[in-house]
Amino acid sequence: MDAGPARLLLFGGFALDCGDARTEVLPRAAQRLIAYLALSRHPARAAVAGQLWPDVSEKHAQGSLRTVLWRLQKAAPGLVDVSGDAMSLAPRVRTDVREMTDWAHRALDPRGDVEWAPFCEGLSGELLPGWYDDWVLVERERCRQLRMCALERVADKLAAKGRHWEAVQVACAVIREEPLRETAHRTLLRIHLADGNVAEAIRTYEWFRELLADELGLSPTPQMHSLMCGIGRVQTVDNLVPLRRA
C-alpha cells in the first residue's frame, strides 16, 4: 500500500480509506489505536497503552502496543507517526472528526461564513456507534454537543440573512436529533417570528411545552416563554393551558 492521502471516518462507524484500497478489515486493536490517535493530541506512548489496555500490567500493555504498531505498519505503512515518546496520525490522514470540529468552530465564530453543507456530507452520524470505551463516550458527547451548538448558530445566521427556509431546516435537524433540547426549539421559534409566521411560532412553543410536560413533567424555561411575550395568545405564565403530566 502506498503512502498517499488517506481519510479516516469515525462518524457512523470506523472506515479507513487509503487511496485505492479500503482497510475496513483492520484488526480491532489496530482500529482502536487509530481512532484513539485521531481523537487525541499527540499522546505519550504510555498514555496510549494505558487507555487501550487498561486491565493489564504496564509492561503487557506496552508490548501489545508494539505488536499493534508492527502489524499496522504492514497493513497501512506510514499511517502513524512516532516522534520520541509522542504518537499521532500522519499528517496525510484527514479525519471526519477534525473536519466537523473545524467547521463547527467556523460556524460558532460570529465572523464566520454561513454554511451548513458539511452537516449533510457525512458529518452528522454518531461517533463510533457500538464502541463503549470511556474515551469514546467522552468524545462522542463532545462531538454531539459541538455539532448541535454549531447548527443552532448556523440557523440564527441564516435567519439573519433572510434565508428563513434554510434556517428552519437546520433548526429542525437539531430537534430531530434531540427533541427535548430547548435551545433548538427556541432557535426555531425565533426564526418563525423573524419570518412573520406567528402561528408557526405558537405551534412550536405549544408542541414543545406539551412534549416537555409529557416526557419530563417540566415546563419551558422563562427564556423560551419570554420569546412569546407580546403575542396575544401567550402573554403570562398564569394563562397557559395547564401542563399534562405523564
C-alpha positions in Angstrom: 0.0 0.0 0.0 1.4 3.4 -0.9 1.7 6.3 1.4 -0.7 8.6 -0.4 -3.5 10.7 1.1 -5.8 8.8 3.5 -9.2 9.6 5.0 -10.5 8.2 8.3 -14.2 8.1 9.0 -15.4 7.7 12.6 -19.0 9.1 12.3 -21.3 6.2 11.7 -18.6 3.6 12.2 -14.9 3.0 11.6 -13.7 3.2 8.0 -10.2 4.0 6.7 -9.7 4.9 3.0 -6.2 4.8 1.8 -6.3 5.6 -1.9 -7.4 2.7 -3.9 -7.8 0.3 -1.0 -10.1 0.5 2.0 -8.8 -1.0 5.2 -12.1 -1.7 7.0 -10.8 -5.2 7.8 -8.0 -4.0 10.1 -7.9 -5.9 13.4 -10.0 -4.3 16.1 -6.9 -3.4 18.1 -5.5 -1.5 15.2 -8.8 0.3 14.7 -8.9 1.3 18.3 -5.3 2.7 18.1 -6.1 4.7 15.0 -9.3 6.0 16.5 -7.7 7.0 19.7 -4.9 8.9 18.0 -7.5 10.6 15.8 -9.3 11.8 18.9 -6.2 12.8 20.9 -3.4 15.4 20.5 0.0 13.7 20.4 -0.5 11.4 23.4 2.5 9.7 25.0 3.1 6.0 24.3 2.5 5.2 27.9 -0.9 7.0 27.9 -1.9 5.2 24.7 -1.1 1.8 26.1 -2.8 2.6 29.4 -6.0 3.7 27.7 -6.2 0.9 25.2 -5.2 -1.9 27.5 -6.3 -0.7 31.0 -6.8 -4.1 32.5 -3.3 -5.5 32.1 0.1 -4.6 33.5 2.0 -1.6 32.1 4.6 -4.0 30.6 1.9 -6.1 28.9 0.2 -3.0 27.6 3.4 -1.6 26.1 4.0 -5.0 24.5 0.5 -5.1 23.0 1.1 -1.5 21.6 4.3 -2.6 19.9 2.6 -5.6 18.4 -0.2 -3.5 17.0 2.2 -0.8 15.6 4.1 -3.5 13.8 1.0 -5.1 12.3 -0.3 -1.7 11.4 2.9 -0.8 9.6 2.5 -3.9 7.5 -1.2 -3.2 6.7 -1.0 0.6 6.3 2.6 1.8 6.2 3.2 5.4 7.3 -0.2 5.9 8.9 1.1 6.5 12.4 4.0 8.9 13.4 6.1 8.2 16.4 8.2 11.1 17.5 10.2 10.4 20.6 7.6 9.4 23.2 4.6 11.0 21.4 2.4 9.4 18.8 0.0 10.8 16.3 -1.6 10.0 12.9 0.5 11.0 10.0 -0.3 14.5 8.5 -1.6 12.9 5.3 -4.6 11.4 7.2 -7.7 13.5 7.1 -10.4 12.7 9.6 -14.2 13.5 9.6 -14.0 14.4 13.3 -11.4 17.1 12.6 -13.4 18.3 9.6 -16.5 18.6 11.7 -14.7 20.3 14.5 -13.1 22.9 12.2 -16.5 23.5 10.6 -18.2 23.9 13.9 -15.6 26.5 15.1 -16.1 28.5 11.9 -19.9 28.3 12.4 -19.6 29.4 16.1 -17.3 32.4 15.1 -19.5 35.5 14.8 -17.4 36.4 11.8 -17.6 33.0 10.2 -19.4 32.3 6.9 -22.9 30.8 6.9 -22.5 27.2 5.7 -24.4 24.1 6.6 -23.5 21.7 3.7 -21.0 19.8 5.9 -23.8 18.7 8.1 -25.3 16.9 5.0 -21.9 15.4 3.9 -21.4 12.5 6.4 -20.5 14.6 9.4 -23.7 14.0 11.3 -23.7 10.4 12.4 -22.9 9.0 15.9 -19.2 8.8 16.7 -18.1 5.1 16.6 -21.5 3.5 17.4 -21.2 0.3 19.4 -17.9 1.4 21.0 -18.1 1.8 24.7 -14.6 2.8 25.9 -14.6 5.7 28.2 -12.5 7.8 25.9 -15.0 7.2 23.1 -18.0 8.1 25.2 -16.5 11.4 26.2 -15.6 12.3 22.6 -19.0 11.2 21.4 -20.7 13.6 23.7 -18.3 16.4 22.9 -18.9 16.0 19.2 -22.7 15.8 19.6 -22.8 19.0 21.7 -20.4 20.9 19.5 -22.3 19.9 16.3 -25.7 20.9 17.8 -24.5 24.2 19.1 -22.9 25.0 15.8 -26.1 24.1 13.9 -28.1 26.4 16.1 -25.7 29.2 15.4 -25.9 28.5 11.6 -29.7 28.6 11.8 -29.5 32.0 13.5 -27.0 33.3 10.9 -29.2 32.1 8.0 -32.3 33.8 9.6 -30.3 37.0 10.0 -29.6 36.9 6.2 -33.3 36.4 5.4 -32.7 32.7 4.4 -35.6 31.6 6.7 -36.5 28.3 4.9 -32.9 27.1 5.2 -32.7 28.2 8.8 -35.9 26.2 9.6 -34.3 23.1 8.0 -31.2 23.4 10.1 -33.1 24.0 13.4 -35.4 21.1 12.7 -32.3 18.9 12.1 -31.2 19.6 15.6 -34.7 19.0 17.0 -34.9 15.7 15.2 -31.6 14.5 16.8 -32.5 15.8 20.3 -36.3 16.5 20.6 -36.0 17.8 24.2 -33.3 20.3 23.5 -34.9 23.6 24.4 -32.3 25.8 22.7 -33.1 24.2 19.4 -36.8 24.9 19.8 -36.0 28.5 20.9 -34.0 28.8 17.7 -36.8 27.6 15.6 -39.3 29.8 17.4 -37.1 32.9 16.7 -36.9 32.0 13.1 -40.6 31.8 12.7 -41.1 35.1 14.5 -38.4 36.8 12.3 -40.2 35.5 9.2 -43.6 36.8 10.5 -45.0 33.3 11.0 -46.7 33.9 14.3 -49.0 30.8 14.1 -46.0 28.6 13.4 -44.2 30.2 16.4 -47.2 29.5 18.7 -47.4 25.9 17.4 -43.7 25.4 18.0 -44.0 26.7 21.5 -47.1 24.7 22.5 -45.7 21.5 20.9 -42.5 21.7 22.9 -44.4 22.6 26.1 -46.6 19.6 25.8 -43.6 17.3 24.9 -41.6 18.5 27.8 -44.5 18.0 30.2 -45.3 14.5 28.9 -41.7 13.4 28.9 -40.2 15.1 32.0 -43.1 16.7 33.8 -41.5 20.1 33.3 -42.4 23.4 31.6 -40.2 25.6 29.3 -37.8 28.0 30.9 -38.5 31.7 31.3 -36.1 32.3 28.4 -38.4 30.5 26.0 -41.6 31.9 27.4 -40.2 35.4 27.1 -39.8 34.9 23.3 -43.6 34.6 23.2 -44.4 37.7 25.2 -46.3 40.2 23.0 -48.2 37.5 21.2 -51.8 37.7 22.4 -52.3 34.0 22.9 -49.3 33.6 25.2 -48.7 36.6 27.5 -48.2 35.4 31.0 -47.3 32.1 32.7 -50.6 32.2 34.5 -52.8 32.0 31.4 -51.1 29.0 29.9 -53.1 25.8 29.5 -52.3 23.5 32.5 -49.5 21.1 31.8 -50.3 17.5 31.2 -48.4 15.2 33.5 -47.3 11.7 32.3 
